[in-house]
Amino acid sequence: MTNTDRILTLLQDGPMSRGEIARRLGLPGKKTQWELMNMRNKGLIDLIGQGRFSRWCLPGQAPNQVADLVAQHEQNVVTRYLSGAL
């Protein structure tokens, strides 16, 4: 199994940092970075965020912040209704 295959399999669990990917696969940091950048250039994976808070993920796996905010608002409306506030 190639490193690309191993990374793709690992990212099926969700977005991860470069350090976490390197630790789980037992790869050096620079080798992991090279693999990730190569995979990103081929369109196999995406990068979410910047700097130390960035995470690598499969395409379409990035969180949808708008959907999360709508869900949070709807939950708040439901919670207020059930509590009798509405």
N, CA, C and O atoms as CSV, one atom per row, in Angstrom:
chain,resi,resn,atom,element,x,y,z
A,1,MET,N,N,0.851,-1.171,0.000
A,1,MET,CA,C,0.000,0.000,0.000
A,1,MET,C,C,0.905,1.245,0.000
A,1,MET,O,O,1.832,1.347,0.804
A,2,THR,N,N,0.628,2.174,-0.897
A,2,THR,CA,C,1.444,3.388,-0.986
A,2,THR,C,C,1.087,4.361,0.125
A,2,THR,O,O,0.055,4.221,0.781
A,3,ASN,N,N,1.952,5.350,0.330
A,3,ASN,CA,C,1.655,6.386,1.327
A,3,ASN,C,C,0.389,7.144,0.961
A,3,ASN,O,O,-0.377,7.527,1.845
A,4,THR,N,N,0.160,7.364,-0.321
A,4,THR,CA,C,-1.061,8.044,-0.773
A,4,THR,C,C,-2.287,7.244,-0.354
A,4,THR,O,O,-3.244,7.809,0.175
A,5,ASP,N,N,-2.268,5.952,-0.580
A,5,ASP,CA,C,-3.387,5.087,-0.187
A,5,ASP,C,C,-3.585,5.104,1.328
A,5,ASP,O,O,-4.715,5.149,1.813
A,6,ARG,N,N,-2.492,5.067,2.058
A,6,ARG,CA,C,-2.574,5.070,3.519
A,6,ARG,C,C,-3.177,6.376,4.035
A,6,ARG,O,O,-3.986,6.364,4.963
A,7,ILE,N,N,-2.785,7.499,3.436
A,7,ILE,CA,C,-3.323,8.801,3.852
A,7,ILE,C,C,-4.801,8.903,3.505
A,7,ILE,O,O,-5.593,9.375,4.319
A,8,LEU,N,N,-5.182,8.469,2.314
A,8,LEU,CA,C,-6.591,8.512,1.921
A,8,LEU,C,C,-7.446,7.657,2.859
A,8,LEU,O,O,-8.551,8.052,3.233
A,9,THR,N,N,-6.938,6.502,3.230
A,9,THR,CA,C,-7.665,5.633,4.159
A,9,THR,C,C,-7.788,6.297,5.528
A,9,THR,O,O,-8.850,6.257,6.151
A,10,LEU,N,N,-6.723,6.895,5.982
A,10,LEU,CA,C,-6.722,7.555,7.288
A,10,LEU,C,C,-7.699,8.730,7.321
A,10,LEU,O,O,-8.391,8.922,8.320
A,11,LEU,N,N,-7.766,9.518,6.248
A,11,LEU,CA,C,-8.631,10.701,6.212
A,11,LEU,C,C,-10.120,10.355,6.097
A,11,LEU,O,O,-10.966,11.244,6.200
A,12,GLN,N,N,-10.444,9.095,5.889
A,12,GLN,CA,C,-11.852,8.701,5.888
A,12,GLN,C,C,-12.469,8.868,7.276
A,12,GLN,O,O,-13.690,8.949,7.410
A,13,ASP,N,N,-11.619,8.918,8.313
A,13,ASP,CA,C,-12.098,9.136,9.683
A,13,ASP,C,C,-12.423,10.598,9.952
A,13,ASP,O,O,-13.043,10.915,10.967
A,14,GLY,N,N,-12.011,11.498,9.052
A,14,GLY,CA,C,-12.275,12.921,9.222
A,14,GLY,C,C,-11.007,13.743,9.076
A,14,GLY,O,O,-9.913,13.189,8.966
A,15,PRO,N,N,-11.150,15.080,9.076
A,15,PRO,CA,C,-10.001,15.970,8.924
A,15,PRO,C,C,-8.960,15.779,10.021
A,15,PRO,O,O,-9.294,15.526,11.178
A,16,MET,N,N,-7.684,15.907,9.631
A,16,MET,CA,C,-6.573,15.733,10.581
A,16,MET,C,C,-5.454,16.707,10.265
A,16,MET,O,O,-5.301,17.159,9.130
A,17,SER,N,N,-4.677,17.021,11.287
A,17,SER,CA,C,-3.505,17.864,11.093
A,17,SER,C,C,-2.378,17.039,10.467
A,17,SER,O,O,-2.405,15.808,10.475
A,18,ARG,N,N,-1.393,17.751,9.928
A,18,ARG,CA,C,-0.243,17.066,9.339
A,18,ARG,C,C,0.487,16.249,10.401
A,18,ARG,O,O,0.908,15.123,10.138
A,19,GLY,N,N,0.636,16.809,11.587
A,19,GLY,CA,C,1.325,16.105,12.665
A,19,GLY,C,C,0.617,14.825,13.065
A,19,GLY,O,O,1.256,13.804,13.321
A,20,GLU,N,N,-0.701,14.884,13.115
A,20,GLU,CA,C,-1.473,13.689,13.481
A,20,GLU,C,C,-1.332,12.608,12.416
A,20,GLU,O,O,-1.194,11.426,12.731
A,21,ILE,N,N,-1.367,13.026,11.145
A,21,ILE,CA,C,-1.197,12.069,10.048
A,21,ILE,C,C,0.190,11.429,10.128
A,21,ILE,O,O,0.324,10.212,9.999
A,22,ALA,N,N,1.216,12.247,10.339
A,22,ALA,CA,C,2.590,11.730,10.427
A,22,ALA,C,C,2.727,10.730,11.570
A,22,ALA,O,O,3.328,9.669,11.403
A,23,ARG,N,N,2.163,11.072,12.738
A,23,ARG,CA,C,2.251,10.163,13.901
A,23,ARG,C,C,1.558,8.838,13.626
A,23,ARG,O,O,2.105,7.771,13.902
A,24,ARG,N,N,0.357,8.914,13.083
A,24,ARG,CA,C,-0.403,7.674,12.857
A,24,ARG,C,C,0.231,6.761,11.818
A,24,ARG,O,O,0.132,5.537,11.907
A,25,LEU,N,N,0.887,7.373,10.827
A,25,LEU,CA,C,1.491,6.566,9.773
A,25,LEU,C,C,2.968,6.268,10.023
A,25,LEU,O,O,3.563,5.460,9.310
A,26,GLY,N,N,3.563,6.911,11.024
A,26,GLY,CA,C,4.973,6.687,11.316
A,26,GLY,C,C,5.891,7.272,10.263
A,26,GLY,O,O,6.968,6.730,10.013
A,27,LEU,N,N,5.485,8.367,9.640
A,27,LEU,CA,C,6.290,9.032,8.619
A,27,LEU,C,C,6.958,10.270,9.197
A,27,LEU,O,O,6.413,10.894,10.108
A,28,PRO,N,N,8.136,10.641,8.681
A,28,PRO,CA,C,8.754,11.898,9.096
A,28,PRO,C,C,7.882,13.084,8.656
A,28,PRO,O,O,7.139,12.985,7.679
A,29,GLY,N,N,7.978,14.193,9.377
A,29,GLY,CA,C,7.160,15.375,9.083
A,29,GLY,C,C,7.332,15.916,7.672
A,29,GLY,O,O,6.349,16.238,7.004
A,30,LYS,N,N,8.583,16.018,7.214
A,30,LYS,CA,C,8.834,16.562,5.870
A,30,LYS,C,C,8.293,15.633,4.777
A,30,LYS,O,O,7.759,16.104,3.773
A,31,LYS,N,N,8.427,14.339,4.965
A,31,LYS,CA,C,7.897,13.368,3.995
A,31,LYS,C,C,6.374,13.463,3.953
A,31,LYS,O,O,5.774,13.410,2.880
A,32,THR,N,N,5.753,13.605,5.123
A,32,THR,CA,C,4.295,13.731,5.193
A,32,THR,C,C,3.846,14.994,4.477
A,32,THR,O,O,2.889,14.965,3.703
A,33,GLN,N,N,4.535,16.113,4.734
A,33,GLN,CA,C,4.183,17.380,4.087
A,33,GLN,C,C,4.297,17.255,2.573
A,33,GLN,O,O,3.422,17.726,1.846
A,34,TRP,N,N,5.362,16.627,2.094
A,34,TRP,CA,C,5.557,16.456,0.655
A,34,TRP,C,C,4.416,15.624,0.058
A,34,TRP,O,O,3.870,15.976,-0.988
A,35,GLU,N,N,4.061,14.534,0.720
A,35,GLU,CA,C,2.972,13.671,0.245
A,35,GLU,C,C,1.650,14.442,0.204
A,35,GLU,O,O,0.907,14.357,-0.774
A,36,LEU,N,N,1.362,15.192,1.271
A,36,LEU,CA,C,0.108,15.942,1.338
A,36,LEU,C,C,0.033,17.007,0.246
A,36,LEU,O,O,-1.003,17.156,-0.403
A,37,MET,N,N,1.114,17.740,0.040
A,37,MET,CA,C,1.114,18.776,-1.000
A,37,MET,C,C,0.962,18.155,-2.393
A,37,MET,O,O,0.256,18.700,-3.242
A,38,ASN,N,N,1.612,17.036,-2.623
A,38,ASN,CA,C,1.507,16.335,-3.893
A,38,ASN,C,C,0.064,15.869,-4.127
A,38,ASN,O,O,-0.470,15.996,-5.228
A,39,MET,N,N,-0.553,15.330,-3.073
A,39,MET,CA,C,-1.943,14.860,-3.179
A,39,MET,C,C,-2.898,16.031,-3.398
A,39,MET,O,O,-3.863,15.917,-4.154
A,40,ARG,N,N,-2.629,17.149,-2.739
A,40,ARG,CA,C,-3.474,18.336,-2.920
A,40,ARG,C,C,-3.372,18.857,-4.356
A,40,ARG,O,O,-4.378,19.234,-4.958
A,41,ASN,N,N,-2.160,18.876,-4.896
A,41,ASN,CA,C,-1.965,19.335,-6.275
A,41,ASN,C,C,-2.699,18.442,-7.279
A,41,ASN,O,O,-3.099,18.904,-8.347
A,42,LYS,N,N,-2.873,17.184,-6.939
A,42,LYS,CA,C,-3.599,16.248,-7.805
A,42,LYS,C,C,-5.110,16.296,-7.567
A,42,LYS,O,O,-5.871,15.649,-8.286
A,43,GLY,N,N,-5.549,17.064,-6.556
A,43,GLY,CA,C,-6.978,17.177,-6.260
A,43,GLY,C,C,-7.532,16.026,-5.437
A,43,GLY,O,O,-8.747,15.837,-5.374
A,44,LEU,N,N,-6.651,15.254,-4.806
A,44,LEU,CA,C,-7.101,14.111,-4.018
A,44,LEU,C,C,-7.570,14.500,-2.623
A,44,LEU,O,O,-8.424,13.830,-2.042
A,45,ILE,N,N,-7.007,15.594,-2.081
A,45,ILE,CA,C,-7.366,16.050,-0.741
A,45,ILE,C,C,-7.454,17.573,-0.735
A,45,ILE,O,O,-6.998,18.241,-1.663
A,46,ASP,N,N,-8.050,18.108,0.330
A,46,ASP,CA,C,-8.178,19.557,0.507
A,46,ASP,C,C,-7.543,19.960,1.826
A,46,ASP,O,O,-7.346,19.137,2.720
A,47,LEU,N,N,-7.226,21.253,1.929
A,47,LEU,CA,C,-6.689,21.819,3.162
A,47,LEU,C,C,-7.695,22.821,3.700
A,47,LEU,O,O,-8.130,23.723,2.983
A,48,ILE,N,N,-8.064,22.662,4.963
A,48,ILE,CA,C,-8.994,23.567,5.630
A,48,ILE,C,C,-8.194,24.416,6.604
A,48,ILE,O,O,-7.379,23.882,7.355
A,49,GLY,N,N,-8.407,25.715,6.608
A,49,GLY,CA,C,-7.767,26.596,7.576
A,49,GLY,C,C,-6.344,26.954,7.205
A,49,GLY,O,O,-5.842,26.615,6.134
A,50,GLN,N,N,-5.707,27.662,8.147
A,50,GLN,CA,C,-4.347,28.132,7.917
A,50,GLN,C,C,-3.498,27.922,9.154
A,50,GLN,O,O,-4.003,27.869,10.276
A,51,GLY,N,N,-2.214,27.804,8.931
A,51,GLY,CA,C,-1.264,27.716,10.040
A,51,GLY,C,C,-1.453,26.479,10.895
A,51,GLY,O,O,-1.763,25.397,10.398
A,52,ARG,N,N,-1.259,26.662,12.186
A,52,ARG,CA,C,-1.292,25.517,13.088
A,52,ARG,C,C,-2.679,24.918,13.261
A,52,ARG,O,O,-2.814,23.811,13.783
A,53,PHE,N,N,-3.707,25.633,12.829
A,53,PHE,CA,C,-5.075,25.125,12.956
A,53,PHE,C,C,-5.581,24.479,11.665
A,53,PHE,O,O,-6.751,24.104,11.579
A,54,SER,N,N,-4.714,24.348,10.669
A,54,SER,CA,C,-5.144,23.760,9.396
A,54,SER,C,C,-5.338,22.255,9.538
A,54,SER,O,O,-4.692,21.599,10.356
A,55,ARG,N,N,-6.230,21.735,8.732
A,55,ARG,CA,C,-6.539,20.302,8.733
A,55,ARG,C,C,-6.643,19.828,7.287
A,55,ARG,O,O,-7.130,20.548,6.415
A,56,TRP,N,N,-6.180,18.613,7.052
A,56,TRP,CA,C,-6.281,17.977,5.746
A,56,TRP,C,C,-7.527,17.109,5.744
A,56,TRP,O,O,-7.852,16.473,6.746
A,57,CYS,N,N,-8.229,17.083,4.603
A,57,CYS,CA,C,-9.446,16.277,4.515
A,57,CYS,C,C,-9.675,15.822,3.084
A,57,CYS,O,O,-9.039,16.307,2.148
A,58,LEU,N,N,-10.590,14.885,2.936
A,58,LEU,CA,C,-11.003,14.431,1.616
A,58,LEU,C,C,-11.899,15.497,0.998
A,58,LEU,O,O,-12.545,16.248,1.729
A,59,PRO,N,N,-11.954,15.583,-0.337
A,59,PRO,CA,C,-12.847,16.559,-0.962
A,59,PRO,C,C,-14.293,16.349,-0.507
A,59,PRO,O,O,-14.780,15.219,-0.453
A,60,GLY,N,N,-14.967,17.446,-0.183
A,60,GLY,CA,C,-16.350,17.374,0.270
A,60,GLY,C,C,-16.499,17.076,1.741
A,60,GLY,O,O,-17.621,17.004,2.243
A,61,GLN,N,N,-15.398,16.900,2.449
A,61,GLN,CA,C,-15.437,16.557,3.859
A,61,GLN,C,C,-15.323,17.796,4.752
A,61,GLN,O,O,-15.500,17.709,5.967
A,62,ALA,N,N,-15.027,18.939,4.149
A,62,ALA,CA,C,-14.874,20.171,4.926
A,62,ALA,C,C,-16.205,20.552,5.565
A,62,ALA,O,O,-17.257,20.426,4.937
A,63,PRO,N,N,-16.163,21.011,6.789
A,63,PRO,CA,C,-17.410,21.388,7.458
A,63,PRO,C,C,-18.069,22.574,6.766
A,63,PRO,O,O,-17.390,23.475,6.273
A,64,ASN,N,N,-19.384,22.566,6.735
A,64,ASN,CA,C,-20.147,23.650,6.142
A,64,ASN,C,C,-20.572,24.580,7.272
A,64,ASN,O,O,-21.508,24.273,8.009
A,65,GLN,N,N,-19.894,25.709,7.410
A,65,GLN,CA,C,-20.138,26.604,8.527
A,65,GLN,C,C,-21.541,27.203,8.486
A,65,GLN,O,O,-22.149,27.414,9.536
A,66,VAL,N,N,-22.066,27.481,7.287
A,66,VAL,CA,C,-23.416,28.034,7.183
A,66,VAL,C,C,-24.440,27.019,7.683
A,66,VAL,O,O,-25.336,27.368,8.451
A,67,ALA,N,N,-24.312,25.773,7.253
A,67,ALA,CA,C,-25.242,24.730,7.699
A,67,ALA,C,C,-25.149,24.537,9.207
A,67,ALA,O,O,-26.165,24.317,9.866
A,68,ASP,N,N,-23.934,24.618,9.762
A,68,ASP,CA,C,-23.769,24.474,11.210
A,68,ASP,C,C,-24.465,25.605,11.960
A,68,ASP,O,O,-25.092,25.370,12.993
A,69,LEU,N,N,-24.358,26.832,11.448
A,69,LEU,CA,C,-25.016,27.968,12.093
A,69,LEU,C,C,-26.532,27.860,12.016
A,69,LEU,O,O,-27.220,28.172,12.988
A,70,VAL,N,N,-27.062,27.423,10.879
A,70,VAL,CA,C,-28.507,27.248,10.729
A,70,VAL,C,C,-29.002,26.176,11.696
A,70,VAL,O,O,-30.026,26.359,12.355
A,71,ALA,N,N,-28.288,25.070,11.782
A,71,ALA,CA,C,-28.682,23.989,12.690
A,71,ALA,C,C,-28.656,24.471,14.138
A,71,ALA,O,O,-29.542,24.136,14.924
A,72,GLN,N,N,-27.650,25.248,14.483
A,72,GLN,CA,C,-27.556,25.777,15.844
A,72,GLN,C,C,-28.730,26.713,16.126
A,72,GLN,O,O,-29.315,26.655,17.207
A,73,HIS,N,N,-29.083,27.573,15.173
A,73,HIS,CA,C,-30.213,28.486,15.349
A,73,HIS,C,C,-31.517,27.710,15.494
A,73,HIS,O,O,-32.331,28.014,16.366
A,74,GLU,N,N,-31.714,26.704,14.636
A,74,GLU,CA,C,-32.942,25.911,14.711
A,74,GLU,C,C,-33.033,25.181,16.049
A,74,GLU,O,O,-34.119,25.066,16.616
A,75,GLN,N,N,-31.935,24.701,16.543
A,75,GLN,CA,C,-31.943,24.030,17.836
A,75,GLN,C,C,-32.326,25.020,18.935
A,75,GLN,O,O,-33.068,24.676,19.855
A,76,ASN,N,N,-31.828,26.229,18.837
A,76,ASN,CA,C,-32.159,27.238,19.834
A,76,ASN,C,C,-33.644,27.572,19.794
A,76,ASN,O,O,-34.255,27.754,20.847
A,77,VAL,N,N,-34.244,27.657,18.604
A,77,VAL,CA,C,-35.672,27.937,18.470
A,77,VAL,C,C,-36.479,26.793,19.061
A,77,VAL,O,O,-37.440,27.028,19.793
A,78,VAL,N,N,-36.102,25.566,18.756
A,78,VAL,CA,C,-36.800,24.391,19.287
A,78,VAL,C,C,-36.672,24.351,20.808
A,78,VAL,O,O,-37.650,24.103,21.512
A,79,THR,N,N,-35.486,24.593,21.299
A,79,THR,CA,C,-35.271,24.571,22.747
A,79,THR,C,C,-36.137,25.636,23.439
A,79,THR,O,O,-36.728,25.379,24.487
A,80,ARG,N,N,-36.203,26.823,22.844
A,80,ARG,CA,C,-37.032,27.877,23.438
A,80,ARG,C,C,-38.506,27.510,23.383
A,80,ARG,O,O,-39.243,27.786,24.329
A,81,TYR,N,N,-38.949,26.897,22.301
A,81,TYR,CA,C,-40.358,26.501,22.180
A,81,TYR,C,C,-40.711,25.448,23.236
A,81,TYR,O,O,-41.731,25.541,23.918
A,82,LEU,N,N,-39.839,24.450,23.346
A,82,LEU,CA,C,-40.106,23.378,24.320
A,82,LEU,C,C,-40.085,23.873,25.756
A,82,LEU,O,O,-40.774,23.324,26.616
A,83,SER,N,N,-39.302,24.900,26.016
A,83,SER,CA,C,-39.247,25.428,27.369
A,83,SER,C,C,-40.410,26.369,27.678
A,83,SER,O,O,-40.583,26.812,28.813
A,84,GLY,N,N,-41.207,26.667,26.640
A,84,GLY,CA,C,-42.370,27.540,26.823
A,84,GLY,C,C,-42.051,29.003,26.607
A,84,GLY,O,O,-42.909,29.854,26.844
A,85,ALA,N,N,-40.856,29.323,26.169
A,85,ALA,CA,C,-40.485,30.717,25.973
A,85,ALA,C,C,-41.120,31.310,24.721
A,85,ALA,O,O,-41.224,32.532,24.611
A,86,LEU,N,N,-41.547,30.475,23.774
A,86,LEU,CA,C,-42.169,30.981,22.545
A,86,LEU,C,C,-43.655,30.765,22.556
A,86,LEU,O,O,-44.339,31.130,21.600
